Amino acid sequence: MKPITPWRGRTPPALLALRAAALVLTLAASAHTLGHGLTEPGHALAFGLLVAFGELARRGGAPGEREPAPLAAAGALAYALLGDSAGEPTAHGPLQVVTVVVAAQLVAAVPQLARGGGPDLDRAARRALTVGFAAVCFQPLYNSGQAVRWFGEGLYFALFLLGLLALTAVCDALLAALVARRRALPYGTGTPPPYGPFLGEELRALAGIGPAVGASGVVLALGVAVAGLWALPVLCVPLLLTQVSFRRYAAVRTTYRQTIASLACATEIAGYTPPGHARRVAALATAVGRELGFTGAQLTVLEYAALMHDIGQLSLLDPVAGGATARLPAADQRRIALLGGARRTGVDPEVAAVVEQQADPYREQLPAARIVRTVNAYDDLCGEGVGGPLGALEELRLSTGHDHQPQVVEALARVLGRGGLTRAGAG
């Protein structure tokens, strides 16, 4: 199960603008390249093959990772930042860089299309715009000789490339946040969630694999500048090993996520909870967590705990009526929560701690436990027909003295308001 559920509303205008800008840039670059012909076709072919190979090598990896194709990303950046080759100046220009990168992505998408899948157009649009930004910032300065006059050809030039790389990373984060915002579910089909939390998460994620990919792109460009195209296969070996390790790590995460999802479905199969209850609580809890500033690993723990929050009901002799635990006495709620903890399920200790605190007063709970408890209660109340979403929210507001944190209830109300107060029990 993916940690982020696709948003089923209309496409936000900002994302439409991103796609349109990428399409216009691609058409302009392709027309220019076709009209003037390829400059230095050997270099274009070498870097195009590198990008295509990097995209093909990522196939089968877990979707949703921020950079599932580090070899392709580094190769594209290297071509954008390529000034010399074996000591001789190049003259391919930014529009040819975009054309080669887009063409390589199209070639890499052919096997996926043959298998009945489809390319990730938003990610391809991001790469075209990001690489185009880097090439536009670098190529004119270098080809005019201005970059060499300003920075020379030694350490300061390498620092100039790293600075440009940092700007490119920020540009990519701005675009990645737009895509992530589109794919996040605000719970319902109304307007998408705020852009700020997604941008903050992407900027914080720059400390991950992003710097390694960017630095590798700079090293590739400098290596080709000194040794020519022979440097590509030599310098790409560490990146390829990194990509293999990345895929293995992603496979482990995918297996763990599938295990959690299977455990969550066990309560539904056994008739202890209504169909879809755990998935609804997980989706809405994740949206509320984003509203309250949760990011990265915090959202993962929150999602897993929301999926697992009712697993303790499997230890009961008789199912709770309707699977709703919000109306149970506190002692029964606490027993179910403890039965769903680590000693019974073997899940991650952070997830188990959230599950075990479901029945505690909110002042004694972890922040993630407060969200899961409130969202679970909301879904249970909607299923009981207490006046729809507004009635359920009103009951939650009346319980903020002990059971539910006021900030969590209000964040839930904002998320539901953006989704048109969609009834949680539906679907």
Salt bridges, closest charged atoms under 4 A:
GLU40 OE1 - HIS92 ND1 3.80
GLU55 OE1 - ARG58 NE 3.05
GLU55 OE1 - ARG123 NH2 2.81
GLU55 OE2 - ARG127 NH1 2.48
GLU65 OE2 - ARG253 NH1 3.60
GLU67 OE1 - ARG127 NH2 3.15
ASP120 OD1 - ARG183 NH2 2.75
ASP122 OD1 - ARG19 NE 2.74
ASP172 OD2 - ARG126 NH2 2.90
GLU201 OE2 - ARG66 NH2 2.95
GLU201 OE1 - ARG290 NH1 2.89
GLU202 OE1 - ARG66 NE 3.15
GLU268 OE1 - ARG279 NH1 3.74
GLU291 OE2 - ARG414 NE 2.87
GLU291 OE1 - ARG418 NH2 2.82
ASP310 OD2 - HIS277 NE2 3.14
ASP310 OD2 - HIS309 NE2 2.99
ASP360 OD1 - ARG334 NE 3.58
ASP379 OD2 - HIS277 ND1 2.62
ASP379 OD1 - ARG280 NE 2.98
ASP380 OD1 - HIS277 ND1 3.99
GLU384 OE1 - ARG327 NE 3.06
GLU395 OE2 - ARG327 NH2 3.25
ASP403 OD1 - ARG373 NH2 3.12
ASP403 OD1 - HIS402 ND1 2.69
GLU410 OE2 - ARG397 NE 2.93
